[in-house]
Amino acid sequence: MVLATATTDTAYVFFNAAVVPRRRVRAGNWNAIWYLLSAFAVISYTGHAIYVDVAVLGSWIAALVPIAWLVRIPRPNT
């Protein structure tokens, strides 16, 4: 259980590391991996693996679109 949690959290960290520099595809990929790892819990509760596919696709799109929108917004000079 500890290894599974550590692996899921690692994917989350890599997802955030891709979001900060606004790397859309990388963020989408890490978000999908993060959801894929998390979704195995859904299978254990529902018994339907199709929910994993839907979660992975949705998470990839959900990371790609906002970052594409953020790229258009100039970063403030700090």
Contacts in CASP RR format, 6 or more apart in sequence:
PFRMAT RR
TARGET T0000
AUTHOR 0000-0000-0000
METHOD contacts of the structure
MODEL  1
MVLATATTDTAYVFFNAAVVPRRRVRAGNWNAIWYLLSAFAVISYTGHAI
YVDVAVLGSWIAALVPIAWLVRIPRPNT
4 37 0 8 1.000
7 37 0 8 1.000
8 34 0 8 1.000
8 37 0 8 1.000
8 38 0 8 1.000
11 30 0 8 1.000
11 33 0 8 1.000
11 34 0 8 1.000
11 37 0 8 1.000
12 34 0 8 1.000
14 30 0 8 1.000
14 33 0 8 1.000
15 27 0 8 1.000
15 28 0 8 1.000
15 30 0 8 1.000
15 31 0 8 1.000
15 33 0 8 1.000
15 34 0 8 1.000
15 63 0 8 1.000
17 30 0 8 1.000
18 26 0 8 1.000
18 27 0 8 1.000
18 28 0 8 1.000
18 29 0 8 1.000
18 30 0 8 1.000
19 27 0 8 1.000
19 63 0 8 1.000
19 67 0 8 1.000
22 67 0 8 1.000
22 70 0 8 1.000
22 71 0 8 1.000
23 67 0 8 1.000
24 63 0 8 1.000
24 64 0 8 1.000
24 67 0 8 1.000
24 68 0 8 1.000
24 71 0 8 1.000
25 64 0 8 1.000
27 63 0 8 1.000
27 64 0 8 1.000
27 67 0 8 1.000
28 59 0 8 1.000
28 60 0 8 1.000
28 63 0 8 1.000
28 64 0 8 1.000
28 67 0 8 1.000
29 60 0 8 1.000
30 63 0 8 1.000
31 59 0 8 1.000
31 60 0 8 1.000
31 62 0 8 1.000
31 63 0 8 1.000
32 56 0 8 1.000
32 57 0 8 1.000
32 58 0 8 1.000
32 59 0 8 1.000
32 60 0 8 1.000
32 63 0 8 1.000
34 59 0 8 1.000
35 55 0 8 1.000
35 56 0 8 1.000
35 58 0 8 1.000
35 59 0 8 1.000
36 52 0 8 1.000
36 55 0 8 1.000
36 56 0 8 1.000
38 55 0 8 1.000
39 51 0 8 1.000
39 52 0 8 1.000
39 55 0 8 1.000
39 56 0 8 1.000
40 52 0 8 1.000
42 51 0 8 1.000
42 52 0 8 1.000
42 55 0 8 1.000
43 49 0 8 1.000
43 51 0 8 1.000
43 52 0 8 1.000
END
